């Protein structure tokens, strides 16, 4: 049978299941586990235990009347809010207003700068009372509801790796994931589209062929680009020693056969090869050479023509003869033979970014070298079969010898893969449907049948979606998740993939919902290396680290900033958060740690002595300039512009990400900072001087009084996060006054001022972690439970595991509110 006809069957299987969504699980034959509706109160610890002591209602009401209402009254309605008739004794009946007041008071943003400000004890007491009222009003669990949730790119790739021992780039098949509340796993933002569904179907077809192997694979080209911002003087990780620059990747080859490799190079604006000038190190007698290696063994060695140009018939490209490669994953490297060692001596100083400008390629006094632009792999040609691969070892757990054994072996393979992919033991009906696909495909052989069934598994809604079915009977508006569904939530929270065999067994035995077993599994999972996903997924998105990809400091001002330094910055923050997870450190380390993780390049950038080599290691900071996240180059660079620092971006980042109180958007028609003069009386002005002129606009002043002091305190850090003493030739002035009146002289003072409000920092962290765990945005009804989780964590020294356990034990994680349509349908019987 032709592959196209088989693919049509899988498409029909998927589409047929989707048509009947949300009851697709029942249509596919999986009866939801029998569950009882959960009582109103969860067995987890109440979020209302041991509330903080509050002042008298009369004293707190006086603060509202004499301070808050002067701006927030019926006449002025500042911020669209009036507190003139706000009654503290009944604050629990106005949850939206109450929670807004709590957030502003805890962060110290109210009263605003310039207003009469009661002492901190009075403001803190008011916040305590408001929290007590809001918590007391929450008498029932509020687990919230969410629509279906599908696997996003990261979850899909990790699930494929666990299922098939195959590394894929989900971005090759699936469109970008929409983000909401900072994260890409928010259920109601994951809209379906024909493009997305076609992406899942294409991925199922291609990944199943790649995993099983495809002796009839058609030749295709895959290109691996090398960023222009990547320096290529030093050795690239993964490439053979004795080489420099280039690229090293792991590619999965679909079949044994011959493949062609093409390399292209960067060129000058004139079209000539970059690195061919007077300062180049290669000549006609000793040309530069580039090596193509497979798993570290040389497969080809190409001489680089010094005089090649883009006008040549093949441009600035070199190609190999066909090279035999076996199926499966192989490390492919294209790297230059290293011809020099030691420091580069240029006219002024060597630039760390070796491709800072293609205009200096022929200039005297600058060492220039050829740079790889991309590597392309094309094939296979003349396939000879499929060798054993890690994926095939994972798939083919048995090998039939006779024809009667084929069905038995196929059923064992299909049942095992389906159970892992569907995140529970596959039912007989599940397996029968997939075996029908196997039978259709087996007309072309046993392996073709397995590949067809595997495509059906990967295209199934049971793999692509995470179903959470309501109880089979009863019309309870709130119900507990089954243990199997709880296991899935837990594994995607901590591992970004499906549950492992142990977790599934515990869940299917009905023991996971037992408090002691649940805690034991959480601690086991946090101790597993797969929990590193909390750094690469949760922390990276919460801290907006993806924004660093968009920042490339202007080479004219920062010629030493390159892709390697950017990667080291990201690695530092990633390892820092991983350390907090693995060592179960207090989350206060995020804001006050006196240590970090650096390699030689980043240590040199920070001015930390005694670090040699490319291995990252934990080191103490030599002084108090850098502590916690606010000293990380990743954060400082992503909150800068290409040519200058930005106190506004840095202040806004702290308010949004760390304090959870984003400033309002700027009013329309307000000029940005670039509209201010860069120079005055023949002297370049500092960023601070330009900010002060910009802030003189009354339309800008109210917000900038909140934002600017935070960013100005970090002005000693330049665009790349390096410490500086001068800005445009003038001494840096980092002194400012925080919006609550705290004087700041630099980053150390800012850190201390923020730590005085550590409750806000910790609660904002917990709010983001809970949002990520639940896959939905939190609302006002979630705040009492969130405060309860933070109080419980306080009793455990704010260790990260305490926050994770608090979230996992909460009704929001273990329960679900029924959809309105489901409740009506059940109630109408």
C-alpha positions in Angstrom: 0.0 0.0 0.0 1.3 3.5 -0.8 2.4 5.7 2.0 0.0 8.4 1.0 -3.0 6.1 1.3 -1.8 5.0 4.8 -1.4 8.6 5.8 -5.0 9.3 4.8 -6.2 6.6 7.2 -4.3 8.3 10.1 -5.7 11.7 9.1 -9.2 10.2 9.2 -8.5 8.6 12.6 -7.4 11.9 14.1 -10.1 14.1 12.5 -12.8 11.6 13.5 -11.8 11.8 17.1 -11.5 15.6 17.0 -15.0 16.0 15.6 -16.5 14.5 18.7 -14.3 16.5 21.1 -14.7 17.0 24.1 -16.1 13.5 24.4 -13.3 12.2 22.2 -11.9 10.0 24.9 -15.1 8.1 25.3 -15.5 7.8 21.5 -12.0 6.2 21.3 -13.1 3.6 23.8 -11.4 4.8 26.9 -13.9 4.9 29.7 -12.9 7.6 32.2 -11.9 6.2 35.6 -14.7 6.1 38.1 -14.4 9.0 40.5 -16.5 10.5 43.2 -17.2 14.2 43.2 -14.9 15.9 45.7 -16.3 17.4 48.9 -16.2 21.2 49.3 -13.1 21.1 51.4 -9.9 19.5 50.2 -7.8 17.3 52.5 -4.8 19.6 51.7 -3.8 22.1 54.3 -6.1 25.1 54.4 -4.7 28.3 52.9 -6.3 30.3 55.7 -4.4 28.8 58.6 -2.4 31.1 61.0 -3.3 34.4 59.2 -1.2 37.4 60.2 -2.4 39.7 63.0 -4.2 42.8 61.8 -4.9 46.2 63.3 -8.3 47.4 64.2 -10.7 48.0 61.4 -11.2 51.6 62.5 -7.5 52.4 62.3 -7.2 50.9 58.9 -10.3 52.6 57.7 -8.8 55.9 58.7 -5.8 55.2 56.5 -8.1 54.6 53.5 -10.3 57.7 54.2 -7.4 60.1 54.9 -4.8 58.9 52.4 -6.2 56.6 49.7 -9.5 58.5 49.1 -7.7 61.8 48.5 -6.9 60.5 45.0 -9.3 57.6 44.6 -12.6 59.3 45.1 -15.9 59.7 43.2 -14.7 63.0 41.6 -11.1 62.2 40.5 -11.3 58.4 40.2 -7.5 58.1 39.8 -6.6 54.9 38.1 -10.3 54.3 37.4 -10.9 53.5 41.1 -12.9 55.2 43.8 -12.5 54.2 47.5 -14.7 56.9 48.9 -17.4 54.4 49.9 -15.1 51.4 50.4 -15.9 49.6 53.7 -13.0 47.6 55.1 -15.4 45.6 57.3 -16.9 44.2 54.1 -13.8 44.1 52.0 -14.4 40.4 51.2 -17.4 41.4 49.2 -15.3 43.5 46.8 -12.6 41.0 46.0 -11.4 42.7 42.8 -10.8 46.0 44.5 -9.4 44.4 47.7 -6.8 42.3 45.8 -5.7 45.4 43.7 -5.2 47.3 46.9 -3.2 44.4 48.5 -0.9 44.2 45.5 -0.1 47.9 45.4 0.3 48.2 49.2 2.6 45.2 49.5 4.8 46.5 46.7 5.0 49.9 48.3 3.6 51.6 45.2 0.8 53.3 47.1 0.6 56.1 48.1 2.6 57.3 45.1 5.7 59.5 45.3 4.9 63.0 46.3 1.9 62.1 48.3 1.6 62.2 52.1 2.7 58.7 53.2 1.6 57.1 56.5 4.3 55.1 58.3 5.1 51.6 57.0 3.5 50.0 60.0 0.1 51.5 59.2 0.3 50.6 55.5 1.4 47.1 56.4 -1.4 46.8 58.9 -3.9 47.8 56.2 -2.6 45.2 53.8 -2.8 42.6 56.6 -6.4 43.4 57.3 -7.3 43.3 53.6 -5.7 39.9 53.2 -7.5 38.6 56.3 -10.8 39.8 54.9 -10.2 38.4 51.4 -9.0 35.0 52.8 -12.0 34.7 55.2 -14.4 35.4 52.3 -13.0 32.3 50.4 -15.0 29.6 52.0 -15.0 27.1 49.1 -12.1 25.8 47.0 -11.6 27.7 43.8 -9.8 25.2 41.5 -10.8 27.1 38.4 -11.4 25.5 35.0 -9.5 25.3 31.8 -10.2 24.1 28.3 -8.4 21.3 26.6 -4.6 21.4 26.8 -2.3 20.3 24.0 1.4 19.5 23.9 3.4 22.6 23.0 6.6 22.5 21.1 8.8 21.8 24.1 6.5 19.2 25.6 6.1 17.5 22.2 9.9 17.2 21.7 10.5 15.9 25.2 7.6 13.4 24.9 9.1 12.1 21.5 12.5 11.7 23.1 11.1 9.7 26.1 8.9 7.6 23.8 11.3 6.9 20.9 14.8 7.9 22.1 14.7 10.4 19.3 15.7 14.1 19.4 13.6 16.2 17.1 13.1 20.0 16.7 9.3 20.5 17.1 9.7 23.9 15.5 10.3 22.0 12.2 6.6 20.9 12.3 4.6 23.0 14.7 3.9 26.8 14.6 5.0 29.1 17.3 3.2 28.6 20.6 1.1 31.5 21.8 2.0 33.0 25.1 -0.2 34.3 27.9 0.8 35.3 31.4 4.5 34.8 30.4 4.1 31.1 29.5 3.5 29.0 26.5 1.4 26.3 28.2 -1.7 28.4 29.1 -4.6 26.2 28.0 -7.1 28.9 26.8 -4.4 30.5 24.6 -3.8 27.3 22.8 -6.2 27.7 19.9 -6.7 25.1 17.3 -6.2 25.9 13.6 -5.9 23.8 10.4 -2.2 24.8 10.2 -1.6 23.4 13.7 -3.5 20.2 13.1 -1.6 19.6 9.8 1.6 20.2 11.7 0.8 17.4 14.2 -0.1 15.1 11.3 3.1 15.9 9.3 5.1 15.4 12.5 3.5 12.0 13.1 4.3 10.8 9.6 7.9 12.1 9.4 8.9 11.2 13.0 7.6 7.6 12.7 9.6 7.2 9.5 12.7 8.6 11.2 12.3 6.4 14.2 11.7 3.2 12.4 14.1 4.0 9.5 13.1 4.5 5.9 15.1 2.5 3.3 13.0 4.3 0.6 13.7 7.8 2.0 13.9 10.5 -0.7 16.8 12.9 -0.7 16.3 16.1 1.3 18.4 18.9 2.4 18.9 20.1 6.0 20.7 23.4 6.7 22.5 24.4 9.9 23.3 28.1 9.9 26.0 29.7 12.0 25.1 33.1 13.5 27.0 36.1 12.2 27.5 37.1 15.9 29.4 33.8 16.6 33.2 34.2 16.9 35.1 31.5 15.1 38.6 31.7 16.5 38.1 29.1 19.2 37.2 25.5 19.4 33.5 24.7 19.1 32.0 22.2 21.6 31.5 18.8 19.9 34.0 19.4 17.1 37.3 17.4 17.0 40.2 19.0 18.9 42.7 20.8 16.8 39.9 22.7 15.0 38.4 26.2 15.4 35.1 27.7 14.6 32.5 26.1 12.4 29.5 24.1 13.6 28.8 20.8 15.3 25.4 19.3 15.4 23.7 15.9 16.0 21.7 14.9 13.0 19.5 11.8 12.7 19.9 10.1 9.3 16.9 8.2 8.0 18.7 5.4 6.3 22.1 3.9 5.4 23.3 5.6 2.3 25.5 8.3 0.7 25.1 12.0 1.7 26.5 15.2 0.3 27.8 18.0 2.5 28.0 21.6 1.5 29.7 24.5 3.4 29.3 28.2 2.6 31.3 31.1 4.0 30.8 34.7 5.0 31.9 37.2 2.4 32.7 40.9 2.3 30.3 43.5 1.0 32.3 43.3 -2.3 31.6 39.5 -2.6 35.1 38.4 -1.8 35.7 35.7 0.8 35.9 37.2 4.3 39.4 36.6 5.7 41.4 36.7 2.5 43.2 40.0 3.2 46.7 41.0 4.1 46.2 39.9 7.7 44.9 36.5 6.8 46.8 33.4 7.8 46.4 31.4 4.7 48.3 31.5 1.4 48.4 29.6 -1.9 51.1 27.3 -0.4 49.2 26.7 2.9 45.5 27.3 2.3 42.9 27.3 5.1 41.2 24.0 5.3 37.8 22.9 6.6 37.2 19.4 7.9 33.9 17.5 7.7 33.8 14.8 10.4 31.2 12.2 11.4 31.3 11.2 15.1 34.8 12.8 15.4 36.3 10.8 12.5 37.4 12.8 9.4 35.1 12.2 6.4 36.4 15.0 4.1 39.1 17.7 4.1 38.5 20.7 1.8 41.0 23.3 0.8 39.6 26.9 0.8 40.3 29.0 -2.3 41.5 32.3 -0.9 40.2 34.1 -4.0 36.7 32.6 -4.2 33.9 35.2 -4.6 30.1 35.2 -4.8 30.4 35.7 -8.6 32.0 32.3 -9.0 29.7 29.6 -10.5 29.2 28.0 -7.1 29.6 31.2 -5.1 31.5 31.0 -1.8 30.6 27.3 -1.3 32.5 24.0 -1.1 31.0 20.6 -1.6 32.2 17.1 -0.7 32.0 13.9 -2.7 29.2 11.5 -1.5 30.0 10.2 2.0 28.6 6.9 3.4 26.7 7.4 6.6 24.6 4.8 8.6 21.1 5.5 9.9 20.5 7.0 13.2 21.9 10.0 15.2 25.5 11.1 14.4 27.5 14.1 15.3 28.4 16.1 12.2 31.0 18.8 12.5 32.3 21.2 9.9 35.3 23.1 11.4 38.5 24.8 10.3 41.9 23.2 10.9 43.5 25.4 13.6 46.7 27.0 12.4 47.5 29.3 15.3 47.6 29.3 19.1 47.8 32.1 21.6 46.8 35.7 21.7 46.0 37.7 18.6 48.0 40.9 18.3 46.1 43.6 16.4 46.8 47.3 16.0 44.7 48.3 19.0 43.4 45.1 20.6 41.9 41.8 19.4 38.1 41.8 19.2 36.4 39.0 20.9 33.8 39.0 18.1 35.9 37.9 15.2 33.3 38.9 12.6 32.5 42.3 14.1 32.7 43.9 10.7 33.1 42.6 7.2 34.4 46.0 6.1 37.7 45.5 7.9 38.4 42.2 6.2 41.2 43.7 4.0 42.4 46.3 6.5 46.0 46.3 7.8 46.4 45.4 11.5 43.3 43.3 12.0 43.6 39.5 12.0 40.8 38.1 9.9 39.9 34.4 9.2 37.4 32.7 7.0 34.1 32.1 8.8 31.5 29.4 8.2 28.1 30.6 7.3 26.2 27.3 7.2 26.4 23.6 6.7 24.0 21.7 4.5 23.5 18.0 4.5 21.6 16.4 1.5 20.6 12.8 1.1 20.3 9.9 1.2 21.4 8.8 -2.2 21.7 5.1 -3.1 20.3 3.8 0.2 21.6 0.4 1.3 19.2 -0.4 4.2 18.7 0.7 7.8 21.2 0.0 10.6 20.4 -0.5 14.3 19.6 2.8 16.0 18.6 3.9 19.5 15.1 4.5 18.3 14.8 1.0 16.7 16.1 -0.6 19.9 13.4 1.3 21.8 10.7 0.3 19.4 11.4 -3.3 18.5 11.3 -5.1 21.8 10.7 -8.3 20.0 11.5 -9.8 16.6 9.1 -12.4 15.0 10.7 -15.4 13.3 7.6 -16.8 11.8 4.5 -15.3 10.3 2.1 -16.3 13.1 4.5 -14.6 15.6 4.2 -11.2 13.8 0.7 -10.3 15.1 1.7 -11.3 18.7 4.9 -9.3 18.5 3.2 -6.3 16.9 0.5 -6.3 19.5 3.1 -6.3 22.3 5.0 -3.4 20.6 1.9 -1.3 19.9 0.4 -1.8 23.3 3.6 -0.8 25.1 4.1 2.3 22.9 0.5 3.3 23.1 0.4 3.0 26.9 3.5 5.3 27.2 2.2 7.8 24.6 -1.3 8.0 26.0 0.0 8.3 29.6 -2.0 5.4 30.9 -2.4 1.7 30.2 -3.9 1.4 26.7 -7.3 -0.2 26.6 -8.2 -3.2 24.4 -10.2 -0.8 22.1 -7.2 1.5 21.8 -4.9 -1.4 20.8 -7.4 -2.9 18.4 -7.8 0.4 16.5 -4.0 0.7 16.2 -3.6 -2.9 15.2 -6.0 -2.2 12.3 -3.5 0.3 11.2 -0.7 -2.2 11.6 -2.5 -4.7 9.5 -2.9 -2.2 6.7 0.7 -1.2 6.7 2.0 -4.8 7.2 1.3 -5.5 3.5 4.7 -3.9 2.9 6.4 -5.8 5.7 6.4 -6.1 9.5 8.4 -2.9 10.1 6.2 -0.9 7.7 3.2 -2.1 9.8 4.8 -1.0 13.0 5.6 2.4 11.4 2.0 2.8 10.4 0.7 2.0 13.9 3.3 4.3 15.4 2.1 7.1 13.1 -1.4 6.5 14.4 -0.2 6.7 18.0 1.6 10.0 17.3 -1.5 11.4 15.5 -3.9 10.3 18.1 -5.6 13.0 20.3 -4.7 10.9 23.3 -1.1 11.8 22.6 -1.4 15.3 21.3 -4.0 16.4 23.9 -4.1 16.1 27.7 -7.7 15.1 28.4 -9.2 15.6 31.9 -12.7 14.0 31.9 -15.4 14.8 34.4 -16.8 12.1 36.6 -19.0 9.5 34.8 -21.9 10.3 37.2 -23.0 13.1 39.3 -23.4 16.8 38.6 -20.9 18.2 41.1 -19.6 21.7 40.1 -16.1 20.8 41.5 -14.6 17.4 41.2 -11.2 15.7 42.0 -8.9 14.7 39.2 -8.3 11.0 38.9 -4.9 9.7 40.0 -3.9 9.1 36.4 -4.8 12.7 35.4 -3.0 14.0 38.5 0.1 12.0 37.4 0.0 13.7 34.0 -0.4 17.2 35.5 2.5 16.5 37.9 4.9 15.2 35.2 4.2 18.0 32.7 4.7 20.5 35.6 8.1 19.1 36.8 9.4 17.3 33.6 7.5 18.8 30.6 6.8 15.3 29.5 4.5 12.4 30.3 4.8 10.3 33.5 7.4 7.6 33.8 6.6 4.0 34.5 6.8 4.3 38.3 4.4 7.3 38.4 1.9 5.6 36.1 1.9 2.4 38.3 1.4 4.4 41.5 -1.4 6.4 39.8 -3.2 3.4 38.3 -3.1 1.7 41.8 -5.0 4.7 43.1 -2.2 5.6 45.6 -1.0 8.9 44.1 -3.7 11.0 45.7 -2.5 9.8 49.2 -0.7 12.8 50.8 2.4 10.8 51.8 2.7 9.1 48.4 2.2 12.3 46.6 4.9 14.1 48.5 7.3 11.1 48.0 6.7 11.2 44.2 7.2 15.0 44.1 10.5 14.8 45.9 11.6 11.9 43.7 10.8 13.9 40.6 12.5 17.0 41.8 15.7 14.9 42.4 15.6 13.6 38.9 17.6 15.4 36.3 14.5 15.8 34.2 13.4 18.5 36.7 16.0 20.7 35.0 13.1 21.7 32.8 12.0 24.1 35.7 15.1 26.1 34.7 14.9 25.9 30.9 11.1 26.3 30.7 9.7 27.9 33.8 12.5 30.2 34.9 13.5 31.2 31.3 10.0 32.3 30.5 9.3 33.9 33.8 12.5 36.0 33.6 11.9 36.8 29.8 15.2 35.2 28.8 14.0 34.6 25.3 14.2 38.4 24.8 18.0 38.1 24.9 17.8 36.5 21.4 16.6 39.9 20.1 19.4 41.9 21.6 22.8 42.3 19.8 24.7 45.3 21.2 26.1 47.7 18.7 29.4 46.5 17.5 30.8 50.0 17.2 30.5 50.4 21.0 30.7 46.7 22.1 32.9 44.8 19.7 33.7 42.2 22.4 30.1 41.0 22.7 29.5 37.9 20.6 27.2 34.9 20.5 29.4 32.9 22.8 29.2 35.5 25.6 25.4 35.6 25.2 25.2 31.8 25.4 27.4 31.9 28.6 25.0 34.5 30.1 22.0 32.3 29.4 23.9 29.2 30.8 24.7 31.1 34.0 21.1 31.9 34.7 20.0 28.3 33.8 22.6 26.7 36.0 21.8 29.1 38.8 18.2 28.1 38.9 19.0 24.4 38.4 21.2 24.6 41.5 18.3 26.1 43.5 16.1 23.2 42.4 18.6 20.4 42.9 19.9 21.6 46.2 16.5 22.7 47.4 17.7 26.2 48.3 15.6 29.0 49.5 14.1 31.1 46.7 15.6 34.1 48.4 18.8 33.1 46.7 17.2 34.3 43.5 17.5 37.8 44.8 20.4 37.7 47.2 22.8 34.8 46.3 26.5 35.7 46.8 27.5 33.1 44.2 27.0 32.3 40.6 28.1 30.0 37.8 30.7 31.1 35.2 33.1 29.9 32.6 36.3 31.6 31.7 34.7 34.0 29.2 32.0 35.2 31.5 34.3 35.4 34.5 36.6 37.7 32.5 33.6 39.8 31.5 32.5 40.1 35.2 36.1 40.7 36.4 36.1 37.5 38.5 39.7 36.1 38.7 41.0 32.6 38.7 38.6 30.9 36.3 40.2 29.0 33.4 38.5 26.9 30.8 35.1 26.4 29.2 33.6 24.4 32.1 31.1 26.3 34.2 31.7 26.2 38.0 30.2 27.7 41.1 32.1 30.8 42.3 31.6 33.4 45.0 31.2 37.0 44.0 34.3 39.0 45.0 32.2 41.9 46.2 28.7 43.1 46.6 28.2 44.5 43.2 26.5 41.4 41.8 24.2 39.3 43.9 21.2 37.4 42.8 19.5 37.8 39.4 20.0 41.6 39.2 23.7 40.9 38.7 23.3 38.4 35.8 24.5 39.6 32.4 21.5 38.0 30.8 19.0 40.2 32.7 21.1 43.3 32.3 21.6 42.8 28.6 18.0 41.9 27.7 16.8 45.1 29.5 19.1 47.3 27.4 19.1 48.8 23.9 21.7 48.0 21.3 23.6 51.2 21.9 22.8 52.3 25.4 21.4 51.2 28.7 17.7 51.7 29.5 16.7 52.6 33.1 13.1 52.4 31.9 13.4 48.8 30.6 15.3 47.7 33.7 12.9 49.4 36.1 9.9 48.0 34.2 11.4 44.5 34.3 11.8 44.6 38.1 8.3 46.0 38.5 6.7 43.4 36.2 8.8 40.3 36.7 9.9 40.5 40.4 7.2 42.6 42.0 4.3 41.6 39.8 3.1 45.2 39.4 3.5 46.2 35.8 3.4 49.9 35.1 0.7 51.3 32.8 1.5 51.7 29.1 2.8 55.2 28.2 0.2 57.7 27.1 -0.2 58.3 23.3 1.9 60.8 21.4 4.7 60.9 24.1 8.1 61.1 22.5 10.6 58.4 23.4 14.1 59.0 24.8 15.7 59.2 21.3 13.8 62.4 20.8 16.0 64.1 23.4 19.3 65.6 22.4 22.3 63.3 22.6 24.8 66.1 23.1 24.9 69.5 24.8 27.5 72.2 24.4 29.7 69.8 22.4 29.5 67.1 25.1 27.7 63.7 24.9 25.1 63.5 27.5 24.7 60.6 29.8 21.6 58.4 29.8 20.7 59.8 33.2 20.8 63.4 31.8 18.6 62.5 28.9 16.2 60.7 31.2 15.8 63.8 33.4 14.9 65.9 30.4 12.5 63.2 29.2 10.9 63.0 32.6 10.3 66.8 32.7 7.3 66.1 30.5 4.3 66.1 32.9 2.7 63.3 31.0 5.7 61.1 31.7 6.6 62.1 35.2 4.0 60.1 37.2 5.1 56.7 35.9 8.8 57.5 35.5 8.9 58.4 39.2 8.1 54.7 39.9 10.2 53.2 37.1 13.4 55.3 36.8 14.9 55.0 40.3 15.1 51.2 39.9 16.9 51.4 36.6 19.1 54.3 37.5 20.4 52.2 40.5 21.8 49.7 37.9 23.5 52.3 35.7 27.0 51.1 36.7 26.2 48.0 34.5 26.6 48.8 30.8 24.6 47.4 27.9 26.4 44.0 28.2 26.2 43.8 32.0 29.9 44.7 32.5 30.7 47.1 35.4 31.6 50.6 34.3 32.5 53.9 36.0 31.8 56.3 33.2 28.9 56.9 30.7 29.9 58.9 27.6 33.0 60.1 29.4 31.2 61.3 32.5 31.1 59.5 35.9 28.1 57.3 36.4 25.6 58.7 38.8 23.5 55.8 40.1 22.0 57.7 43.1 18.2 57.9 43.2 15.2 57.6 45.6 12.9 54.6 45.4 9.2 55.4 45.0 8.7 54.6 48.7 11.3 57.1 49.8 14.2 54.7 50.2 17.5 56.3 49.1 19.5 54.3 46.6 23.2 54.7 45.8 23.7 51.7 43.5 22.7 48.0 42.9 23.5 46.9 46.5 21.1 49.5 47.9 18.4 48.5 45.4 18.8 44.8 46.3 18.4 45.6 50.0 15.4 47.8 49.4 13.7 45.0 47.4 14.6 42.4 50.1 12.8 44.5 52.6 9.7 43.6 50.6 10.7 40.0 50.3 7.1 38.9 50.8 6.2 40.5 47.5 9.2 39.0 45.7 8.4 35.5 47.0 4.7 35.7 46.3 5.3 36.9 42.8 7.6 33.9 42.3 5.0 31.6 43.7 2.2 33.2 41.5 4.3 32.6 38.4 5.2 29.0 39.4 1.5 28.2 40.1 0.4 29.7 36.8 3.0 27.5 35.0 1.9 24.4 37.0 -1.8 24.9 36.4 -1.6 25.9 32.7 -4.0 28.8 33.3 -3.9 32.4 34.5 -4.6 33.0 38.2 -7.5 35.2 39.2 -8.5 37.1 42.4 -10.2 33.9 43.6 -6.8 32.1 43.6 -5.0 34.7 45.8 -6.1 33.3 49.2 -4.8 29.9 48.3 -1.6 31.4 46.9 -1.0 33.3 50.2 -1.6 30.1 52.1 1.1 28.4 50.0 3.5 31.2 50.7 2.9 31.0 54.4 3.5 27.3 54.4 6.7 27.8 52.5 7.8 30.5 55.0 7.6 27.8 57.7 10.0 25.6 55.5 12.6 28.4 55.1 11.1 29.2 51.7 12.8 26.2 50.1 11.8 25.6 46.5 10.3 22.2 47.3 7.9 23.8 49.8 6.4 25.9 47.0 6.2 22.9 44.7 4.5 20.8 47.3 2.2 23.6 48.3 1.0 24.0 44.7 0.6 20.3 44.1 -1.4 19.8 47.3 -3.7 22.7 46.5 -7.3 22.3 45.3 -6.4 24.3 42.2 -3.9 21.5 41.2 -5.8 18.5 42.3 -9.3 19.5 41.5 -11.2 21.1 38.6 -14.4 23.0 38.2 -16.8 21.4 35.7 -17.4 23.2 32.4 -20.8 24.9 32.3 -21.9 22.8 29.4 -21.0 19.6 31.3 -22.8 20.8 34.5 -25.9 21.6 32.6 -25.9 18.4 30.7 -25.5 16.3 33.9 -28.0 18.3 35.8 -30.6 18.1 33.1 -30.9 14.3 33.2 
